[in-house]
């Protein structure tokens, strides 16, 4: 069989290889003479070390080998080829200073690094040089502790994901991120300390936001987004409309007040087209007080509705029934069924039967049932 892939230009081959972990990229060097040095030009380095072992000596040894590999790859790369992406996943409690030095080396040897993704141990410091890398377009930080950050200057940054980032002064540094990254289009802030920033800068280009604690960021910062993911929207925060919002994902609770809060959210999202919602468990199954008027987004715009972790409670069923009965342009009603219920064939059959019997105002609406993963 002819080796068609090897006939591709090197630029195409390197682009394909950039989607693989670096360890796998190197193994391609044995394919042929042509592939022998190709790894040196791949514009992406992706290192991942599994530190789940309870043997701490082996864990430290594995991390040391990883860091040596990173340094070796940096030295072996073709310096005429730009490095655009660097990902390091090393959730550890050892060699923090070496990891910090490694990150500094990457930035020093990569004049046009655009994508930086670090998932480290809670106590692992991120050097301040990361926050003044003016070429970064994507910055993802998880389980890290920024070190000596006096200011943030990321003028080209479009994607900022912060997950379990440990700041000594969370409020101040988050404000710095917002003021130093004026072109953010995609913002995620997860597992932060319980505080609310008081001063903030608007993000005029923000399109998508995922905030697991809405109290951290005033909703005014994200009021113009098109996609919003959160764990809950608080009633007192709804003082304006999300005029551009077309996709919303959030959690509600099984009680009458929670239902009324959900309706209020809908009334503040006039253009909503896609809804992902999870209804929290409750000991009682209340009857929904249906409103006299249907929110505009449901009657005129909603096209997709997904109930996550569906378990067939009376509240969930009534909610689904309400949506199908009033969403005139609904195309897909999706149910992600809880694992235990999905595995129970009789239980799943009863759920599907009851939901399929509901009246629908949209002839184009189809029902979909999947196991919640």
Residue, then its C-alpha position, 0 to 999 in steps of 0.5 A: x500500500x502506498x504511503x500517501x501521508x508521507x507525501x503531504x507537505x511537512x507543514x501539513x504533517x506537523x499540523x496533524x502531529x500537533x494534535x497528539x501528545x508529544x510522547x506519541x509525536x516522537x514515536x513517529x520518528x521511526x516510520x522513515x527517514x523523512x519522519x526522523x526529524x519531523x518532530x523537531x518542527x511540530x508547533x505544539x508540545x503536550x506533556x502529561x504525567x500521571x501522578x496518581x501512584x501512591x509510591x511517592x518515590x516513583x512519583x518524584x522520579x516520574x516528574x523528574x523524567x518529565x521535566x528532563x524530557x521537556x528541557x530535552x525537547x526544547x533544546x532539540x527543537x528546530x529554533x527556526x520553527x515557532x512554538x505556538x502551543x505548550x501544555x503541561x499537566x503535572x498535578x504534583x507536590x514535588x519539584x515546584x521550583x523545577x516546574x517554574x523554571x521549565x515554564x520560564x524556559x518555554x516562554x523565553x525560547x518561544x517568542x510567539x507562544x499563543x496557547x499556554x495550558x497548565x494544570x499543576x499542583x495547588x502549591x505550584x507557582x506560576x511565574x509572573x512572566x506568564x501574565x505579561x506574555x503579549x503573544x498569548x491568545x489562549x491561557x488555561x490555568x488549573x490548580x496553580x498559584x500565581x507568584x509575584x504578579x504585580x500586573x497583567x498585560x495580555x492584549x491579544x488574549x481571547x480565551x481565559x480559563x481559571x480553575x481552582x487558581x489559588x490567589x493570595x489576593x483573589x479579588x485584586x488579581x481577578x480584577x487585574x485579569x479583566x483589566x489587562x485582557x480587554x479582548x477576552x471572548x471566552x471566560x471561565x472562572x471556576x472554584x474560586x474563593x467566595x468573594x465579589x469583585x467591586x470594581x471591574x472593567x467591561x469586556x466588550x468582546x466577551x461571547x461566552x462565559x462559564x462562571x460556577x459562582x455568579x457571586x464572584x463576578x457581577x452579571x453586568x460584566x457578562x450581560x452581553x454574552x451569547x453563551x452563559x454556563x453557571x451553577x445558578x442565577x440569583x434572583x436579585x442579580x436580574x436587573x437587566x436583560x441578556x439581550x444577546x444570549x442564545x444559549x444558557x446552561x444552569x441548575x434549578x431547585x425543586x420548589x415553587x420559588x425556584x420555578x418562579x425564579x426560572x421563569x424570571x430568568x427566561x423573561x430576561x433572556x428574550x432571544x434564548x434558543x438553546x437551554x441546558x438545565x438540571x433540576x436538583x433533587x428534592x424530597x417533595x414533588x411540588x406542582x408547578x404554578x404555570x404563568x398566565x403568559x409564556x415567556x417570549x423566548x420559549x414561545x418564539x425562539x427556543x429550538x433546543x432544550x436539554x434536561x440533564x440528569x433526568x430522573x423522572x420526578x414530577x417536577x421534571x416531568x411538568x417542566x418538560x411538558x410545559x416546554x413542549x406545550x409552549x415552545x412553538x419552534x422547538x426542534x429537539x427535546x433531549x433527556x440525559x437520563x440518570x445512569x441508574x434509571x437508564x440501566x433499569x429497562x422498565x424504569x427507562x421504558x416508563x419515562x420514555x412512554x410518559x414523555x412521548x405522550x406529552x402534547x407538543x406545539x411544534x410538529x418539528x420537535x423530536x425527543x432524544x433519550x441518552x444516558x447521562x455521563 
